Amino acid sequence: MSGYDVRDAAARRDEGVRTVTKFTWRAGVAGVICSALLGLAFGHHADTQTAQQRQQGILVPSQPPGPGHGAGQVTSGAT
């Protein structure tokens, strides 16, 4: 095999490994950053909703709801 240099092949392999490693680390860092941003966004939203519900409290009606007005009929199950 003329023209085949083991050192050249090893150097190209090492360069490829460095390139893959670089992109893998970048993708990992981007994933961590996106996860943190989503966690902060949804965590803040949940805290806001919980605080609003605590401020409003739960209102229990003094009487059960009355029957609805309409001609519709609901049948449950198969016949």
C-alpha positions as CSV (number, residue, x, y, z in Angstrom):
1,M,0.0,0.0,0.0
2,S,1.9,3.0,-1.2
3,G,1.0,6.4,0.1
4,Y,-0.7,5.2,3.3
5,D,0.7,7.0,6.4
6,V,-0.4,5.7,9.8
7,R,0.4,9.0,11.5
8,D,-1.7,10.8,9.0
9,A,-4.6,8.5,9.6
10,A,-4.2,8.8,13.4
11,A,-4.1,12.6,13.1
12,R,-7.3,12.6,11.0
13,R,-9.0,10.2,13.5
14,D,-8.0,12.4,16.4
15,E,-9.3,15.5,14.7
16,G,-12.6,13.8,14.1
17,V,-12.9,12.8,17.7
18,R,-12.1,16.3,18.8
19,T,-14.8,17.7,16.5
20,V,-17.4,15.2,17.7
21,T,-16.5,15.9,21.3
22,K,-16.8,19.7,20.8
23,F,-20.3,19.4,19.2
24,T,-21.4,16.9,21.9
25,W,-20.4,19.3,24.7
26,R,-22.1,22.2,22.9
27,A,-25.3,20.2,22.5
28,G,-25.1,19.2,26.2
29,V,-24.6,22.7,27.4
30,A,-27.5,24.0,25.2
31,G,-29.7,21.3,26.6
32,V,-28.9,22.2,30.2
33,I,-29.6,25.9,29.5
34,C,-32.9,25.2,27.7
35,S,-34.0,22.8,30.6
36,A,-33.1,25.5,33.1
37,L,-35.1,28.1,31.3
38,L,-38.1,25.9,30.9
39,G,-37.9,24.9,34.5
40,L,-37.8,28.5,35.6
41,A,-40.6,29.5,33.3
42,F,-43.0,26.7,34.3
43,G,-41.9,26.9,38.0
44,H,-42.7,30.6,38.1
45,H,-46.1,30.0,36.4
46,A,-47.0,27.2,38.9
47,D,-46.0,29.5,41.9
48,T,-48.2,32.3,40.5
49,Q,-51.2,30.0,40.0
50,T,-50.9,28.6,43.5
51,A,-50.6,32.1,45.0
52,Q,-53.7,33.3,43.1
53,Q,-55.7,30.3,44.3
54,R,-54.6,30.9,47.9
55,Q,-55.7,34.5,47.7
56,Q,-59.1,33.7,46.2
57,G,-59.8,30.7,48.4
58,I,-62.3,28.0,47.7
59,L,-65.9,29.1,47.5
60,V,-68.4,26.4,48.4
61,P,-72.0,27.2,47.2
62,S,-74.7,27.2,49.9
63,Q,-77.0,25.2,47.8
64,P,-76.4,22.5,45.2
65,P,-76.9,23.5,41.6
66,G,-80.4,23.3,40.2
67,P,-81.6,21.3,37.2
68,G,-80.6,22.7,33.8
69,H,-83.0,24.2,31.3
70,G,-83.3,22.4,28.0
71,A,-84.9,19.6,26.1
72,G,-81.7,17.5,25.8
73,Q,-81.5,14.0,27.3
74,V,-78.3,12.1,28.1
75,T,-78.1,8.4,28.0
76,S,-75.1,6.7,29.4
77,G,-74.1,3.2,28.2
78,A,-74.8,1.2,25.1
79,T,-78.2,-0.1,24.1
